[in-house]
Amino acid sequence: MKFYTSNRLYPGSRKRFSGSFLAFILVAVLFSNSCEKPKTIPSFYYWKTTFHLSLLERDYLKRLNVKKLYVRLFDVTWDKSLQCAAPVGTISFCDSVPSALAPVPVVFITNETFLNSPPETIPSLANHVFEKISGICTQNHLQYKEIQIDCDWSDKTQARYFEFLRRLSLRLSAGQYLSATIRLHQVKYRQITGVPPVKRGMLMFYNMGKISANKKSNSIYNEQDAGRYTQWIKHYPLPLDMALPAFSWGIHVRDGRVMELLNNLTSEDFLKNPLFGSTEPGYFKAKSSFFFRGFYFMQDDLVKIEQTSPRLTLAAARQLERSLNRAVRSVSIYHCDSLIFTRYEKSDFSKVFHCFH
């Protein structure tokens, strides 16, 4: 498929309460309410093209009492040859979503798609996206209340993207709603990028630094870069859920230029490969030209590995919690993967979720 385009006394009561006593009761109630902790809905993202939960993944989700699973269904990109928006990487289901989990269909749409799509094609694009979501969910018996759109929109694409969201919302049934991912720069500069017309936002508290082979800090998360944005989070006019990082990637560099991101690769993957040499911790150099894990490397290409750890994810949660208003919210980990779970204990994720209780 291709896309085109106060307390009150009862009358007659014999009891009389003094004003000071009533004031005491009122203060006690207000104090009690102010001390109530916001409820946290533990969640995870599932970001693979084949849906299959391993025994390890099922065990983690169950023991962590996870309530929601954000499932990426497909991406929408701009097809240069056909000059139209097109779905790619559609998920296939080899497994069912556990009944204890509320599935949230997620669609990632590139900013380029909206840069190139003429305004008059946006209603059609919204309809095509909805129909494809609906078809996948019907075929795989997914009952959802929320659809989430993931797009790193810009000031240039704001009008078209927001119109897309409005059109998509019109296709939802009663009780269903739309959410959208929000980057930190979109929180800080909302006067420029605007606030999307959706019910909730998902603040992505990661990928905040510039991706570079030379930068020593971790671009997935580091406290200094995050600190440039946190003061604006409380004032964002949209209710926000939170997404925190638990993943790794490699930054592929050739002649000083970043070529691509190598998802789900760790230092161990390169340490085990004799065709790579380690220049310093976390950096690897190709000894010759070859293919590895579906990626082509030329001799002297560099790979910088960035990955989270239980300590890093907890640090991000603690920094973020200090910047939030009290509210019921989903706190989600990106992402659900057996490889990640071998580096994290269940108690590591429990500590993260507990930060928001």
N, C-alpha and C positions, 0 to 999 in steps of 0.2 A: 504494500500500500504506500502510496506517495501522497504528500500534501501539496495542494496547489493553493499555492498562495500563502416620752416620760411615763412614770408609773401613775395610775389613776385609782382613787379610792372609790369603792362602790357606795352609792347613796345609802344612808342609814347605818353605815359601819360605825361601831362604837369605838374602834381603835383609832387613835390619832398618832401619827408619826411626826416627830419633830423635824424641822427643816434640816438640822445638822445630821440627823440619822439618815434621812433620805439622800442627802448629799454624799454621805459615806457609802451608801449602797451604790449610788450612781458611779462614784469614782472607782469602787471595787469592780463593778461590771466592766467599765471602760478599760481598766488596767488589765483585767483578765483577757479581754478581747485583743488588746494590743500585744499580749504575750503569746497569742496563738501563733503557731508556726504555719507557714504556707504548706499546702500539700504538694508533694512531688509525685509526678507520674513517671516512673522509670521506663526508659525507652531506648531502643537501638535503631540504627540505620542498617538496612541490608542493601548493599551496592554491588551486586554481581549480575551477570547476564543469565545465570542458571540458578533457580531457587531450589536449594537443597540444604536442609539443616543437618549437620553432623550430630552425632550423639553428644559430643562436647558442647556444641553450640546450644542444643536443646537443654542440656543440663544447666548451663550458665543462665539462660533466659528464664528457666523455671525457678532456680534457686535464688535468683536476684529479684524475683517477683515482677518481672518486666510486664508492662501493660500494653505497650504500643510498639509496633514494628513498622518503621517507615521503609517501604519497599520501592526501589527505583524500577519503574516499568520499562521505560525507554528514554532515549535522548531525541531531541529535535535539533537538527543542524541545517545549515544552508548548503544545498547541493549546487556547486558552481556550474557544473556541466548542464544541469537541467534548469538552473536559475529558479529554484523553488525550495521551500522548506520540506524536509523529509525526515521521517523517523529512522533512527538507527539503534542498533544494540538492544533490540526488543528482548525482554526477559522470557525465558521458558521455564515452566514449572514442572519439576520432577518430584516435587514434594508439596504437601499442603501446609498452610500456615496454621500453627497450633491454635485451638479454639480459645485459649486463654489470652491470646494476643489480638488486639484491635489493629488490623492492617490499615496503613495510610498509603495509598498510591502516590508515588512521586515521579514527576517528569522533569528532566533537566533540559533546558532550552538555551542554546548559545545566544550571546548578545548579538553575534553576527547575523543570526536569523532575523532579528528585529531591525537591524541596520539595513538589511537588504529587502525586507518585505514591504511592499507599498501599503500605505494605510488602508486602502480599500480591500486588501486581502486578509486583514486581521480577523474579521468575523468568521470567515471561512476557516482560517487556521485554528481558531478556538473551537469551532465545531468538529473539525477533523481530530484534534487532540482529545476532545471529550469522547468522541465515538470510539477512538482506539482504546482509551482508558476503560470505557464501559465494556467494550468487547473482551478485553483481557480479564477484567474482573468477573464478568458473567461466566466466561468459559472456565475460570478457575475458582468459582464460588467464593469470591472475596466480597464481603459485605462491609462497606466503608461509610463513615460519616464525614471524613475529611479527605480532600485532595490537596497535595502540596506541589507548588511549582517552584523549581530551582532555577534562577536566572540571575546572573551578575549584570543587571541592567545599568545603563549609564544615563547621563542627562540627555544624550542624543536619542536614546531609544525609550525614554520614559513614557512619552505619550502613547506610542504604539504598544508597549508592554502593558501599561495600565489599562488600555482599552481591551487588550487580549484578556486580562484578568476579569474585567467587568463582563465581557461576553461569555467567558467560561462560567462565571458565577451564575449567569442566567440559566444555564443548563442543569444546575443542581436541583435536587428535590428538597422538599421541606425537611429540616433537620440536618441537612448536609451543609458543609461550608468549605471555603477555600483558605489555604494558608500559603505563605511565600517565605522563602529563605531571605535573610537579611544579612549582608556583610557589614563589618564594622565601619567601613568608610561610608556606607549608606546611612548609618546611624549618626555619625559625626557631621556629615554634610547633607542632611536630609532637606535643608533649604534648597539645595541644588538638585539632588536626585529624587526628591519627593518621597511620599509614603504610599506604598501600594494599597489599592482598594480591596483589601482582604480582611477576614475576621481576626487572624492571628499571624504573627511573624515567627520565624525560627532563626534566632541569632546564631550565626556560625562563629563560634569563638575559637577560630583557628585559621590557618593560612593568612596570617596577618603581616608577615614580613616579606621583603622583596626576595624573590627566588634568585639566588646567585651562588656560583661555585666558590666565590672568594669570601663570602660572608661567614663568619665563624658562628654566629647565633643561629638558632633553629627557626626557620621560616614557618614551620607548622605552628609552633607556639613559643613565645618568649615573653617574659613579664614586661620588659621594657617597651616593646612594640605595642603590646596590649594596653599598657598604661596610657598611651596616647589617645585612646578612644573611650575608656571605661566611664569617664565622668558624664558622658552624654547618654548612657544607656537608660538611666532612670527617667529621663525626660522624653524618651521616644513615645509618640502618641498611640502606638499599636501594642496590644498585649503580646508579650514575647515569651516564647519557649526557648530552650537553650540546647545547643549542640556542642559537645566537647570532643576533643580528638583522642583517638586511640588507633593510630595507624602509622605506616611508614611509607617512604618513597625514596627513590634515587633521582638525583638531578644529573641528567646526562649532558655533558659539556664537551664541545669541540672547538678548539682554537679560541677559547675564552667566551664562547657564545653558548647559551643554554639551548639545547636542541629539543628536549622533551622531558617529561616526568615519567619515571618508571614506577608505577604503582605496585604496592605490596612486596617490594624487594627490601631486604635487610642486609646488614653487613655480613651476616653468615652466608648469604647466597654468593657473595663475591669472594669471601675468604676460602670457600670450598672450590672455587674455580681457578685452576692453575693458569688460565689465560689472562688473569688480572693480577697485578701487583699492588700492594698496599703502600702508598706514599707516606701517609700519616693516618692516625685513627679516623675512620669514617670516610677516607678518600681512597679511590682505586683507579688504576690506570691500565688501559688495555695494552697488552703486549703485542698484539697483532690485530688484523681485521677479521671479524667473525660475527655470527649471529648468536645471541644468547637470550633465551626466554622470549623470543619473538622480536627482539630489538637488534638492530645492526650497529656494531661498534667498529670504528676504524682505529688503527694503531695510534696510541697516545691519547685517545679519548679519555676523559675523566668522568668518574661517577662520584658524586657526593651523596652519602646516605644521611637522611634525616629521619628520625623515628621518635615516637613518644615512648615514655616509660610510665609505670604506675606513679612515680614521684611527680613527673611532669604533668600528667593528667589531673592529679589531685591539686597541684599548684594552680593550674588553670581554673579549676572549680572554685577554689578558695578565693582567688582574685575576683572572679566573676560574681560570686555570691555577695561580696561586699558592695557591689555596684547595683544591686537589684532592689526593686520595690517588693513588698510582700504580695504574693499572688499564688494562685494555683497554677502550676505550669508543668509541662512535659520537660524533663531533662533527659536528653538523648546522647548516647555515645555513638560516634562514628568511628568504626563500624563493627558489625557482627561478623566475626571471622575466626575460624579455628586457629589460624596463625597468630592472631592477636591474643587469643585466649591462652595460648601456651606461654605468653610473656606476662600475663596478668592473672592474679588469683581472684576468686570471686570477691574476697574481702576488699580488694583494691577498688573494684567498682562500687561496692557497698559504701565505702568511705566517700566516694565521689557523690553518690546520690544523697548520702546523709548530710552533706554540706548544705543542702537546700531544704532540709527539714526544719 
